[in-house]
């Protein structure tokens, strides 16, 4: 039976390819709001003991979900600046 990634869930696996101390100790995937992300985790020491520090990156090879937040590109921002309508 194949693993099916469901919304608001994911999985982490030990990073067996780690060659530098700065690389994550764990890697995996998660799905939030219908959008898949790569997740990286580092084990760190804090005042209250060990904890996971996480980073998320959108998987680029997927169609955008209808309810996913849209991010503007620098070209979009330039178009707004060229507008004849001044907001003040």
One Martini backbone bead per residue (centre of mass of N, CA, C, O) as a GRO file, in nm:
protein
   88
    1UNK     BB    1   0.095   0.038   0.025
    2UNK     BB    2   0.068   0.362  -0.039
    3UNK     BB    3   0.152   0.672   0.046
    4UNK     BB    4  -0.076   0.931   0.154
    5UNK     BB    5  -0.097   1.261   0.122
    6UNK     BB    6  -0.238   1.475   0.355
    7UNK     BB    7  -0.391   1.721   0.484
    8UNK     BB    8  -0.212   1.836   0.750
    9UNK     BB    9   0.048   1.656   0.669
   10UNK     BB   10   0.340   1.435   0.737
   11UNK     BB   11   0.704   1.363   0.694
   12UNK     BB   12   1.002   1.233   0.854
   13UNK     BB   13   1.358   1.186   0.782
   14UNK     BB   14   1.655   1.079   0.796
   15UNK     BB   15   1.963   1.224   0.695
   16UNK     BB   16   2.192   1.025   0.512
   17UNK     BB   17   2.339   1.280   0.333
   18UNK     BB   18   2.497   1.412   0.548
   19UNK     BB   19   2.809   1.632   0.542
   20UNK     BB   20   2.710   1.875   0.719
   21UNK     BB   21   2.621   2.055   1.001
   22UNK     BB   22   2.412   2.256   0.837
   23UNK     BB   23   2.248   2.028   0.774
   24UNK     BB   24   1.982   1.851   0.793
   25UNK     BB   25   1.867   1.575   0.989
   26UNK     BB   26   1.581   1.625   0.848
   27UNK     BB   27   1.340   1.504   0.598
   28UNK     BB   28   1.044   1.613   0.395
   29UNK     BB   29   0.680   1.615   0.381
   30UNK     BB   30   0.402   1.845   0.325
   31UNK     BB   31   0.045   1.938   0.369
   32UNK     BB   32  -0.104   2.266   0.302
   33UNK     BB   33  -0.378   2.362   0.150
   34UNK     BB   34  -0.285   2.165  -0.104
   35UNK     BB   35   0.024   2.218  -0.042
   36UNK     BB   36   0.347   2.130  -0.112
   37UNK     BB   37   0.628   2.059   0.110
   38UNK     BB   38   0.935   2.106   0.216
   39UNK     BB   39   1.109   1.962   0.501
   40UNK     BB   40   1.330   2.087   0.756
   41UNK     BB   41   1.545   1.952   1.026
   42UNK     BB   42   1.680   2.065   1.340
   43UNK     BB   43   1.880   1.990   1.610
   44UNK     BB   44   1.850   2.173   1.916
   45UNK     BB   45   1.970   2.381   2.179
   46UNK     BB   46   1.810   2.490   2.474
   47UNK     BB   47   1.696   2.600   2.774
   48UNK     BB   48   1.473   2.339   2.763
   49UNK     BB   49   1.629   2.191   2.540
   50UNK     BB   50   1.549   2.005   2.291
   51UNK     BB   51   1.486   2.092   1.936
   52UNK     BB   52   1.303   2.184   1.651
   53UNK     BB   53   1.404   2.320   1.346
   54UNK     BB   54   1.217   2.475   1.081
   55UNK     BB   55   1.171   2.432   0.715
   56UNK     BB   56   0.995   2.573   0.427
   57UNK     BB   57   0.927   2.451   0.084
   58UNK     BB   58   0.804   2.481  -0.211
   59UNK     BB   59   0.692   2.283  -0.449
   60UNK     BB   60   0.744   2.353  -0.790
   61UNK     BB   61   0.598   2.076  -0.931
   62UNK     BB   62   0.308   2.233  -0.889
   63UNK     BB   63   0.002   2.320  -0.872
   64UNK     BB   64  -0.188   2.568  -0.778
   65UNK     BB   65  -0.392   2.643  -0.540
   66UNK     BB   66  -0.682   2.817  -0.498
   67UNK     BB   67  -0.612   2.881  -0.167
   68UNK     BB   68  -0.344   2.991  -0.221
   69UNK     BB   69  -0.111   3.208  -0.173
   70UNK     BB   70  -0.020   3.493  -0.346
   71UNK     BB   71   0.273   3.600  -0.511
   72UNK     BB   72   0.453   3.859  -0.599
   73UNK     BB   73   0.632   4.007  -0.841
   74UNK     BB   74   0.842   4.247  -0.945
   75UNK     BB   75   0.669   4.308  -1.198
   76UNK     BB   76   0.407   4.373  -1.046
   77UNK     BB   77   0.521   4.617  -0.891
   78UNK     BB   78   0.592   4.794  -1.138
   79UNK     BB   79   0.301   4.826  -1.242
   80UNK     BB   80   0.199   4.989  -0.995
   81UNK     BB   81   0.402   5.237  -1.035
   82UNK     BB   82   0.288   5.312  -1.339
   83UNK     BB   83   0.046   5.421  -1.242
   84UNK     BB   84  -0.175   5.702  -1.258
   85UNK     BB   85  -0.272   5.619  -0.980
   86UNK     BB   86  -0.269   5.789  -0.682
   87UNK     BB   87  -0.321   5.698  -0.334
   88UNK     BB   88  -0.269   6.036  -0.227
   0.00000   0.00000   0.00000
